[in-house]
Each structure stands twice: as C-alpha cells, then as structure tokens.
C-alpha cells in the first residue's frame, strides 16, 4: 500500500529535503496518516486530534479525496482548503466553526459536506456554484432560514437542517432538485 501512495503522491527526494516542518503535523507524517479506501479514494483522518486549526501541510496533500476533521476544536478552516482539488468528501462535524470558507466552492469535486454540530448560521453566496455537491449536512447549527444558495445548488439531492432554529424556507426551495430535505426539530410555526 505504501508504494501505491508513494506513486500517487509523486514523492521525490528533493521535496523531502525541502520540507521545513517536523513533528506530528509535518507533510511526511500526514502522508503516513493517509490511506486508500476500498473504493480507491485517498482518505486523511484527523478526527479527535484536539486541533484548533488545520495544519498547513494538509493543504499540500492535493490528492486527498476524503478529509475527516470531525471532533476537534476548529474555529475556521482557512482559504487553503481550495488547494485540495480532488476533495470529494469533507467531514467537519463537532467543531466550533462559525462560518465556512467561500473557497470551498472552488473544490470542483466536492460531493459531500458534513458540518453538523457547529455554530453556523449562514453559507457563503459562492456556494450556489457548487455544481457537484450532492449531500449537505448542517444539522445542529444556528440557521434561522435555509440559505438562498441551497436551492441553487444544481446537483444537491440531500440536505439536513434538523436541530437548527429554522422558522421558514425560501420560496425557491420548492423549485430545487433536493430529494431529501430534513427539517425536524426546528421552530416552524406552520408546516412548510
């Protein structure tokens, strides 16, 4: 398996020598934490690592498809997230995020965004350009309304807004292609 990932990363001796970081979040260490899933995706699992910020070396792992940053103490993700051009699944549940970076819209393969149990109350307007996003899980946050960008996400099939503070839905939601919309445990005064 190591030789497969070495080939995928395109490791070169020169790059190894140029590396400045040492310690648990160095590029070398993070590469070692990556593994290939049964369906051939490269996954980096940094769940429950007590992180307060995303280690900068993570953004140099351009071949990562699945990034798991759940159950940390993250307050922001950083614009560098857009350098993960192969990213298709992002897990950031159970953190302290007050917002998501607009640059996530620049991840062309992002199909699943799981950001439940944070302090999110809105989404960047650029998210409407997320043409490949199929799953948007934002349960247990601070949303008062479903953001206007959600109905405009052309591939979105599943959206979870349970356990928020929703009082209403945008009119455009009825024209969206969302097949599953989870809205339980909100503050609707009438059935949407």
C-alpha positions in Angstrom: 0.0 0.0 0.0 2.8 2.4 0.8 4.3 2.1 -2.6 0.9 2.8 -4.2 0.5 6.0 -2.1 4.2 6.9 -2.8 3.4 6.7 -6.5 0.2 8.8 -6.1 2.0 11.5 -4.2 4.8 11.5 -6.6 7.3 11.7 -3.8 10.7 12.9 -4.7 13.8 13.1 -2.6 14.2 16.8 -3.3 10.8 17.6 -1.9 11.5 15.6 1.2 14.7 17.5 1.8 13.0 20.9 1.3 10.4 20.1 3.9 10.6 22.5 6.8 8.1 21.1 9.3 8.8 18.4 11.8 6.5 16.8 14.3 3.1 15.3 14.2 1.6 17.6 11.6 4.5 17.6 9.1 3.8 16.8 5.5 5.6 13.4 5.9 3.6 12.5 8.9 0.3 13.5 7.3 1.2 11.4 4.2 1.7 8.4 6.5 -1.7 9.0 8.1 -3.3 8.8 4.6 -4.8 5.5 3.5 -6.5 4.2 0.4 -10.2 3.2 0.9 -11.7 0.1 -0.6 -13.1 2.1 -3.5 -9.6 3.6 -4.3 -10.0 7.0 -2.6 -7.3 8.6 -0.6 -8.5 9.5 2.9 -6.9 11.6 5.6 -8.4 11.0 9.1 -7.6 13.7 11.6 -10.7 13.2 13.8 -10.4 13.8 17.5 -6.9 15.2 17.3 -7.6 18.2 19.5 -6.8 20.5 16.6 -7.6 24.2 16.9 -6.6 24.9 13.3 -6.0 22.9 10.2 -2.3 22.1 9.9 -0.9 24.0 6.9 0.7 20.8 5.5 -2.8 19.4 5.0 -3.4 21.8 2.1 -0.3 20.4 0.3 -1.9 17.0 0.1 -3.6 17.8 -3.2 -4.6 14.1 -3.9 -6.8 13.7 -0.8 -10.3 12.8 -1.7 -11.8 12.4 1.8 -10.8 14.7 4.7 -12.1 13.9 8.2 -11.6 16.8 10.7 -14.5 16.0 13.0 -14.5 16.2 16.7 -11.7 18.8 17.0 -11.8 22.4 18.2 -11.6 24.1 14.9 -12.9 27.7 14.7 -12.1 28.2 11.0 -10.9 26.0 8.0 -8.9 28.6 6.0 -8.9 29.5 2.4 -6.2 26.9 1.7 -8.9 24.3 1.5 -9.4 25.1 -2.2 -5.9 23.7 -2.9 -7.4 20.2 -2.3 -8.5 19.9 -5.9 -9.5 16.2 -5.6 -11.5 16.7 -2.4 -14.9 14.9 -2.7 -16.0 14.4 0.9 -15.3 16.8 3.8 -16.3 16.0 7.4 -16.0 18.9 9.9 -18.8 17.9 12.4 -18.5 18.6 16.1 -16.2 21.6 15.9 -16.5 25.3 16.7 -17.0 26.7 13.2 -18.9 30.0 12.9 -18.5 30.0 9.1 -17.3 28.0 6.2 -14.8 29.5 3.7 -16.2 30.6 0.4 -13.2 28.9 -1.2 -14.9 25.5 -0.7 -16.9 26.4 -3.8 -13.7 26.2 -5.7 -13.3 22.4 -4.9 -14.6 21.1 -8.2 -15.2 17.5 -7.0 -16.8 18.2 -3.6 -19.9 16.0 -3.4 -20.4 15.7 0.3 -20.1 18.4 3.0 -20.8 17.3 6.6 -20.7 20.2 9.0 -23.2 19.4 11.7 -22.7 20.4 15.4 -21.0 23.7 14.8 -22.2 27.3 15.2 -23.0 28.0 11.5 -25.8 30.5 10.7 -25.2 31.1 7.0 -23.3 30.0 3.9 -21.2 32.0 1.5 -23.1 33.2 -1.6 -20.5 31.4 -3.7 -21.8 28.1 -2.6 -24.5 28.3 -5.2 -21.8 27.5 -7.7 -21.1 24.1 -6.1 -22.2 22.1 -9.1 -21.2 18.6 -7.8 -22.4 18.9 -4.2 -25.0 16.1 -3.6 -25.0 15.9 0.2 -25.2 19.0 2.5 -25.4 18.0 6.2 -25.8 21.0 8.5 -27.8 19.6 11.4 -27.4 21.2 14.9 -26.2 24.6 13.9 -27.7 28.1 14.3 -29.5 28.5 11.0 -32.7 30.7 11.1 -33.5 30.1 7.5 -32.2 27.8 4.7 -29.6 29.9 2.9 -30.6 31.2 -0.5 -27.7 29.4 -2.1 -29.1 26.0 -1.2 -31.9 25.8 -3.8 -29.5 26.9 -6.5 -27.1 24.0 -6.0 -27.9 22.1 -9.1 -26.8 18.6 -8.0 -28.0 18.7 -4.4 -30.0 15.7 -3.5 -29.9 15.6 0.3 -29.9 18.5 2.7 -30.1 18.1 6.5 -31.1 21.2 8.5 -32.5 19.3 11.6 -32.0 20.8 15.0 -31.5 24.4 13.9 -33.6 27.5 14.5 -35.4 27.5 11.2 -38.6 29.5 11.1 -39.2 29.3 7.3 -38.0 28.2 4.0 -37.0 30.3 0.9 -39.7 30.3 -1.8 -37.1 29.0 -4.2 -36.8 25.8 -2.2 -39.9 24.3 -4.0 -38.1 24.6 -7.3 -34.9 22.9 -6.1 -33.9 19.4 -7.1 -33.4 18.3 -3.5 -34.9 14.8 -3.0 -34.5 14.6 0.8 -34.8 17.7 3.0 -34.6 17.0 6.7 -36.2 19.8 8.8 -37.1 18.2 12.1 -36.6 19.8 15.4 -36.8 23.4 14.2 -39.1 26.3 15.1 -41.6 26.3 12.3 -44.9 27.9 13.2 -46.6 26.3 10.3 -45.9 23.3 8.2 -43.6 24.3 5.3 
